[in-house]
Amino acid sequence: MLASQARRFGETLVERHVLSRDDLEHALEEAQRVDEPLPAVLLRRGLVGSKDLTAALAEHLGIRFVDFLDTPIHQDAPSLVSADLARRHLALPVDFEGTRLVVAFAEPADDQAVAAIGAATGYEIIPAVADRAELVRALDMIFGAAGDPHGAGTDVSVTGEAPAIEAEDLHVNDLLELVLHYRGSDLHLTSGAPPVVRVHGELLPMTHLPVLNGSQIRQMIYSVISQKQRELCAVASLTVLHRPRELRAHIHAALNVGATRQEVAEVIFQQVTYGGMPVVVDALDVYGEVLRERGAPYPGEEEAR
């Protein structure tokens, strides 16, 4: 990956809000110094999770990305392949587009795997990419856990001890239960640190839990909020980051998925504490342009008339 390509790829991660600009600059310097691809540096340093790296690479290369948390699987698609074939090629049919079949692969550039799935199904294949670990979990859910003919799928250690907790296995509900267990008042999630709980005013790191990166925190939070809430979060972030082009798209998206004009305006106004008045004023200008494009008045203008 050339330096210019690496920077464009890194900017994609910054725009996805899973990598800070400072971390990107340090990673780019390290990648050049040790002659290592930027994605490998980011993974090695734990700055970005594999799922967000896969999604960013897919966007960078113009390949469809399948997020199994967001993508519904057509009920008839997986039945077109056997469990053995799906596991052998790490491939799962997920949807139909006319006479073509959309298939999530761990390695969509593997021509042999694409040809094998096409021959088995009789469809023209649209290769997509999915995070490898998430794809394996999806295969286990559909076909039963590998090596378990009954599909029980629970990994129990022979010593009776609990397996080590991986960051990808943590759910925000698990953390909230720990907050209740410790009689805490709130939960703090910060990239590069383990989860922290506030107990009687004191911040206590839960050091028995893994250190989280931005990707893992994003996935954890996004798993429990609605599409409307996601878009409002994006509006808040892009306001503070002063990214008017992306802000415009997410304001449209927030309004399209049910956010009211008043809610969007309030989210923008609330960012004055974090970004200052100038960025809020610029964001409100963008918001006004969006409303004019949609033929909608500012909140409160109807009453004024």
N, C-alpha and C positions, 0 to 999 in steps of 0.2 A: 504494500500500500504506500503510494507516494505521499510526501509530506502534505501536499495540498488536499489529496484525497482523505488522509487521516484527519486533517483539520475539519473538512466538511462532515466527515462521519462523526467526529466529536461534537460538532455543533448540533447535529441531530439529537444526540443524547442530552445536551444542555436544553434543547427545546422540549424534550420529553420530561424535563424536570427531574432527572435521575442522576445528574452529574453537575457539579458546580463549575463555573468557569475557571476558578483557580485550580481545581483538581485537574481539569482538562489541560491547562497550560503545563502543569507539573508532569502529567502523564505523557504529553507530547514531547517534552524535553527528554524524559527518560527513554521513551521509545526510540528517539533519534540517537541517544547516547549509547544504548545497549544493542541497537540494531534489531529491535523486536517489534512486531506489529502492534499498533495501538490497542486493538481488542485484547490481545494477550496480556499487555501491561495492565489494563483496567481490570481484567479478571484476576490476575495474580495479586494485585494490590487490594482486591475486594471492593473496588470503588463502584462497580456496576455489576448487577446480577446477570446471569447467562440469558435470562428471558428478555431483558431489555436490550442486551447486546444483539440477540437474534432479531428482535423487532427492528432495531436501528439498521442492522445490516440489510434486512429485507427491504426497508424503505430506500436505503442507499443504492441497492442494486435493482430496484423496481420489481421485487418479487412479493407476492401476496403473503401476508403474515397471518397465521391462525392463532388467536388467543382463546384457549379453551374456557377461560372465565367469561368471555364475552360472546363467543361464537356458538350458536346452537348447532348441534349435529343432526342432519336429516336422518330420520329413523331408519330409512332403507339403505343409506349409503354404506355403513360399516359391514352390512351383511353380504356385500359383494366380494369380500375377501375372507380367506380363512385366517384364523388366529396365527397359525404358523407363518403364513406369507406376510401378514402385517408385522409380526415381530422380526422376521428375518430382514425385512427392508426398513423397519421403523417407519411405517406408513399407515395412515388411517384415512379412508374416504370420509369426507365430512358434508359434501353438498353436491347438488347438480346444477349445471348451467346449460339448459337446453339439452343437447345430446352429449355434453361433456361432463366429466366428473372432476370435482375439486378434491385433491388429495393432499393432506398435510404430511410432509416428509421431514425427517431430521436432517437429511442431506438432499435437497431438491435438485442439486446439480449432478446427482448420481444417475446417469442415463440408464444404467442397467436396472436400477430399482424402478424408475419411471416406466420403462418398457415392460418389466415383469408385472406391474400392477395393471398396465393397460391391456396386456395379453390375457390376464386372469379375469378382468371385468368386461372386456369388450368395448370399453369406452375410450374416447380420446381424453387424455389426462391433462388437467390444469395443475401443474405442480405448485404447491404452496409450502411454506416453511413454518415449523412450530418449534418451540423450545424443547430440547431433547427430553429433559426430565418430565416436563408436563405432558409430552406425547406418550411417554412410557406409562405415566399414571392414567392417561385416558385409555390406553390399550388395556390396562389392568381392569379398569372399571367396566369396559365393554365385553372383554373376552375372559375375565377372571385373571387373578394374579398368576404370573408365570410359574409353572411348576406346581400349581395348586389346582387339581382337577375339579374341585368343588367351588373354586373362586372365592375361598375364604379371605385370602389376601392380607391377613394380619401378621406382621413380623414380630415374633416373640422370641426373645433371647433365651437360650437354653439354661442360662444361669439364673433366670428369673429377674435379672436386673433390667431397668428401663433402658432402652437404646438411647444413644446420645441424641440430643435435640439439634436438628439442623434448622437454620434460619428459614428455609423454604417450607418447613413443616409447621412453623408457628402461625397461628391464626390470631387476629386481634382479640377474639373472644377469650382465648386462652390467657392472654395478658390481662384482660379486664378481670377475669376470675382471680388472678394472682393479686391484683390491686385490692379486691375485696378480701382476699385471704389475709393480706398484710394490713387490712383496715386503712388503706391509703385513700387519699383524696383525688389524685389525678395521676395520669400516665404520660410520660415524656418519651418520644421516639426521636432519636437524632442519628443521622448517618455517621458511621464510624464509632458507634458506642453501643453497649447493650441497652435494653429497655431500662428506664428509670421510673421508680414510683415515689411519690411524695407522701411521707408518713409524718403526721404532726409537724408539718412545715419543713421537714428535712428531706432532701432528695437522696434516695438510696438506690444505687445501681444494682440491678438483678444480675450479678456477675456469673450466676450459673447458667444464664441464657447466652446465646451467641451474639456477637457484634453484628449489627444490621447495617446494610448499605442502603443507598437511596432507592434502588430498584425494589428491594425487599419491603421497605416501608411503603412505597407507592402501591405495590401489589396487595399488601396487607390491608391498607385503608380502602383501596378501590374495591376490594371484595365485599365490603359491607355498606357501601354507599350507592345511591341511585345514579343514573346517567345525568339527571338534572344536577345533583350535588357535585358530580365530577366536573361538569362544565362550569359551574359557579366557582369551584376551586381553581380551575384554569383561568377564569377571568380575574380572580384575585391575584394569582401568581404573575400573570402577564402584565397586569397593571403595575405591580411593583418592579418587575423586570424591564418595564418600558419597552414592550415589544408590540407596537401598534398593529402591524400586519397580522400577526397571530391572534392578537386580542380581538380584532374585527371578526375573524372566523369563529372564535369561541363564543363571542356575544351572540352571533347568529345561531350557533348551535344551542346555546343555553335557552334562547327564546323558542327554538324549534322543539325542544324536549320538555317544555312546560314551565320554564321559569317566567315569572311576570316581569314587566318592565320595571316595576318598583323594586323587586328583589335584585335585579342586575344593578340598578343604580345604587342601592344600599351597599352591595358588595364592593363596588368601586369606591364609594365614599369611605368605607371602613379602612381602606388601605392607606389613608393619609398618615396613620400612626407608623406604618412600616416603610412607606416609600416617600412620604412628604407630599405637600400640596402640588408642586409642579407636575409630578407624574399622574396624580389624580385628575388634574385639570386636562392634561393631554388625553387621558383615558376617557373622560367625559366627552371630549370633542369627538373621539372615535365612536363612542356610544351614540352621540347625536347623529353622526353620519349614518350609522346602521339603522337608526329609527327612521330617518328620512328615506333611506333606500326601501324600507318596508312600508312606508306610508303610515307610520304610527307616531302619535304625539309623545312628547316627554311625559313621564308620570306627573299627574297633577294638572296638566294643561287642559284636560276636558273640564275639570271643575272651574278653572279660571275663565273658561269661555261661557 
